[in-house]
Amino acid sequence: MKITKFEFDCLYHEDIYKREFDIIISKVNDRFIEICRTIITMHNLNRGWFAYGNVDYHKDGSEGEFDIDEYKEYISIGGEYINIPEPFCNEIPTRWLWEDFEEEFKKEVEDFKNKKELKKQTTKSKRVELKERKSIFKEIIKLKLTKEELKYIIFK
């Protein structure tokens, strides 16, 4: 269940009561779990476990905690075998706590895949072009050399 932007902003007020703070943090934790489970379901990452990025891996039962200073813009996700697809790199925008995120997430992941594929194809076409140019230059060089000179040159 989403929290409101107002609730999130209240975490930073100096005069917030501890009880109110704890209630909002509980809602933040619930929303964080909801977001992570949705992402896991969307990408079939059903193995392992997730927690806040500040989880203590050496302490059993540690789940990390929502750090209002560290996670003001982005929330890091820790855990075992939980690899959020690129471009997120195990980090999600904090605004997803109060915004719908599913479509943005899908779009960002798809756009990243498309850019990666385009880069791969561009690199491949550059490699092919370079190979063709190299072949053309070899032929040009061979045309400029005599038969005697060609005996001493090896082209790779």
C-alpha positions in Angstrom: 0.0 0.0 0.0 1.4 3.3 -1.1 2.2 6.0 1.5 1.5 9.7 0.7 4.2 12.2 -0.2 2.9 14.2 2.8 3.6 11.2 5.1 7.1 10.8 3.7 7.8 14.5 4.2 6.6 14.3 7.8 9.6 12.0 8.5 11.8 15.1 8.1 9.9 17.4 10.4 11.6 18.2 13.7 8.5 18.1 15.7 7.2 14.7 14.7 6.2 12.4 17.5 8.0 9.1 17.8 4.7 7.2 17.5 3.9 9.0 14.3 7.4 8.4 13.0 7.2 4.7 13.8 3.8 4.4 12.0 5.1 6.0 8.9 8.3 3.9 8.9 6.1 0.8 9.2 4.1 1.9 6.1 7.4 2.6 4.3 8.6 -0.9 5.1 5.4 -2.4 3.9 5.5 -0.5 0.7 9.2 -1.4 0.2 8.3 -5.1 0.6 5.4 -4.7 -1.9 7.7 -3.0 -4.5 10.4 -5.7 -4.1 7.9 -8.5 -4.4 6.3 -7.0 -7.4 9.7 -6.6 -9.1 10.6 -10.2 -8.2 7.4 -11.5 -9.6 7.7 -9.4 -12.8 11.2 -10.8 -13.5 11.0 -14.3 -12.0 13.6 -13.7 -9.4 11.9 -16.0 -7.0 15.0 -17.3 -5.3 16.9 -15.7 -2.4 15.8 -12.8 -0.2 15.8 -9.0 -0.2 16.2 -6.3 2.4 17.3 -2.7 2.6 20.8 -2.1 1.2 22.2 -1.4 4.7 21.5 -4.9 5.8 24.2 -6.5 8.0 25.1 -9.7 6.2 27.0 -10.9 9.2 24.1 -10.7 11.6 21.3 -13.3 11.4 17.9 -11.8 11.1 19.2 -8.4 10.0 16.9 -6.8 7.4 18.5 -3.3 7.3 16.3 -0.3 8.0 14.9 2.6 6.1 17.5 5.4 6.7 15.8 8.7 6.2 19.1 10.4 5.3 20.6 7.8 3.1 17.4 6.9 1.3 16.0 10.4 0.6 16.3 10.0 -3.2 17.0 6.3 -3.8 16.6 3.2 -1.7 19.3 0.5 -2.1 18.2 -3.1 -2.1 20.4 -5.8 -0.6 19.9 -9.5 -0.1 21.0 -12.7 -1.7 20.4 -13.6 -5.4 18.3 -10.5 -5.8 19.5 -8.7 -8.9 17.2 -6.0 -10.0 17.4 -5.6 -13.7 19.5 -2.8 -15.2 19.4 0.2 -15.2 18.3 0.1 -11.6 21.3 -1.9 -10.2 19.6 -2.8 -7.0 18.4 0.7 -6.3 14.9 2.2 -6.7 13.7 5.7 -6.6 12.3 6.7 -3.2 9.3 8.4 -4.9 8.0 4.9 -5.7 6.9 4.7 -2.1 4.0 7.1 -3.0 3.9 6.7 -6.8 2.8 3.9 -9.1 6.0 2.4 -10.4 5.2 -0.7 -12.5 4.9 1.0 -15.9 8.0 3.2 -15.3 10.0 0.1 -14.2 9.0 -1.9 -17.3 9.7 1.0 -19.6 13.1 1.8 -18.1 14.2 -1.9 -18.2 13.0 -2.3 -21.8 14.6 1.0 -22.9 17.9 -0.1 -21.3 17.8 -3.5 -23.1 17.1 -1.7 -26.4 20.0 0.7 -25.9 22.3 -2.2 -25.0 21.2 -4.1 -28.1 21.6 -1.0 -30.3 25.1 -0.5 -28.9 26.0 -4.1 -29.5 24.8 -3.9 -33.1 26.6 -0.6 -33.7 29.8 -2.1 -32.3 29.4 -5.1 -34.6 28.7 -3.0 -37.7 31.8 -0.8 -36.9 33.9 -3.9 -36.6 32.6 -5.2 -40.0 33.2 -1.8 -41.6 36.8 -1.7 -40.2 37.4 -5.2 -41.6 36.1 -4.1 -45.0 38.2 -0.9 -45.0 41.3 -2.9 -44.0 40.7 -5.3 -46.9 40.3 -2.4 -49.3 43.5 -0.7 -48.1 45.4 -4.0 -48.5 44.3 -4.1 -52.1 45.3 -0.5 -52.7 48.7 -1.1 -51.2 49.2 -4.3 -53.3 48.3 -2.3 -56.5 51.0 0.2 -55.7 53.8 -2.3 -55.1 55.8 -4.3 -57.6 55.9 -8.1 -57.7 59.4 -7.9 -56.2 58.2 -5.7 -53.3 55.2 -7.9 -52.6 57.5 -10.9 -52.0 58.8 -9.1 -48.8 55.4 -8.1 -47.4 53.0 -10.3 -45.4 49.5 -9.0 -44.9 47.6 -10.2 -41.8 
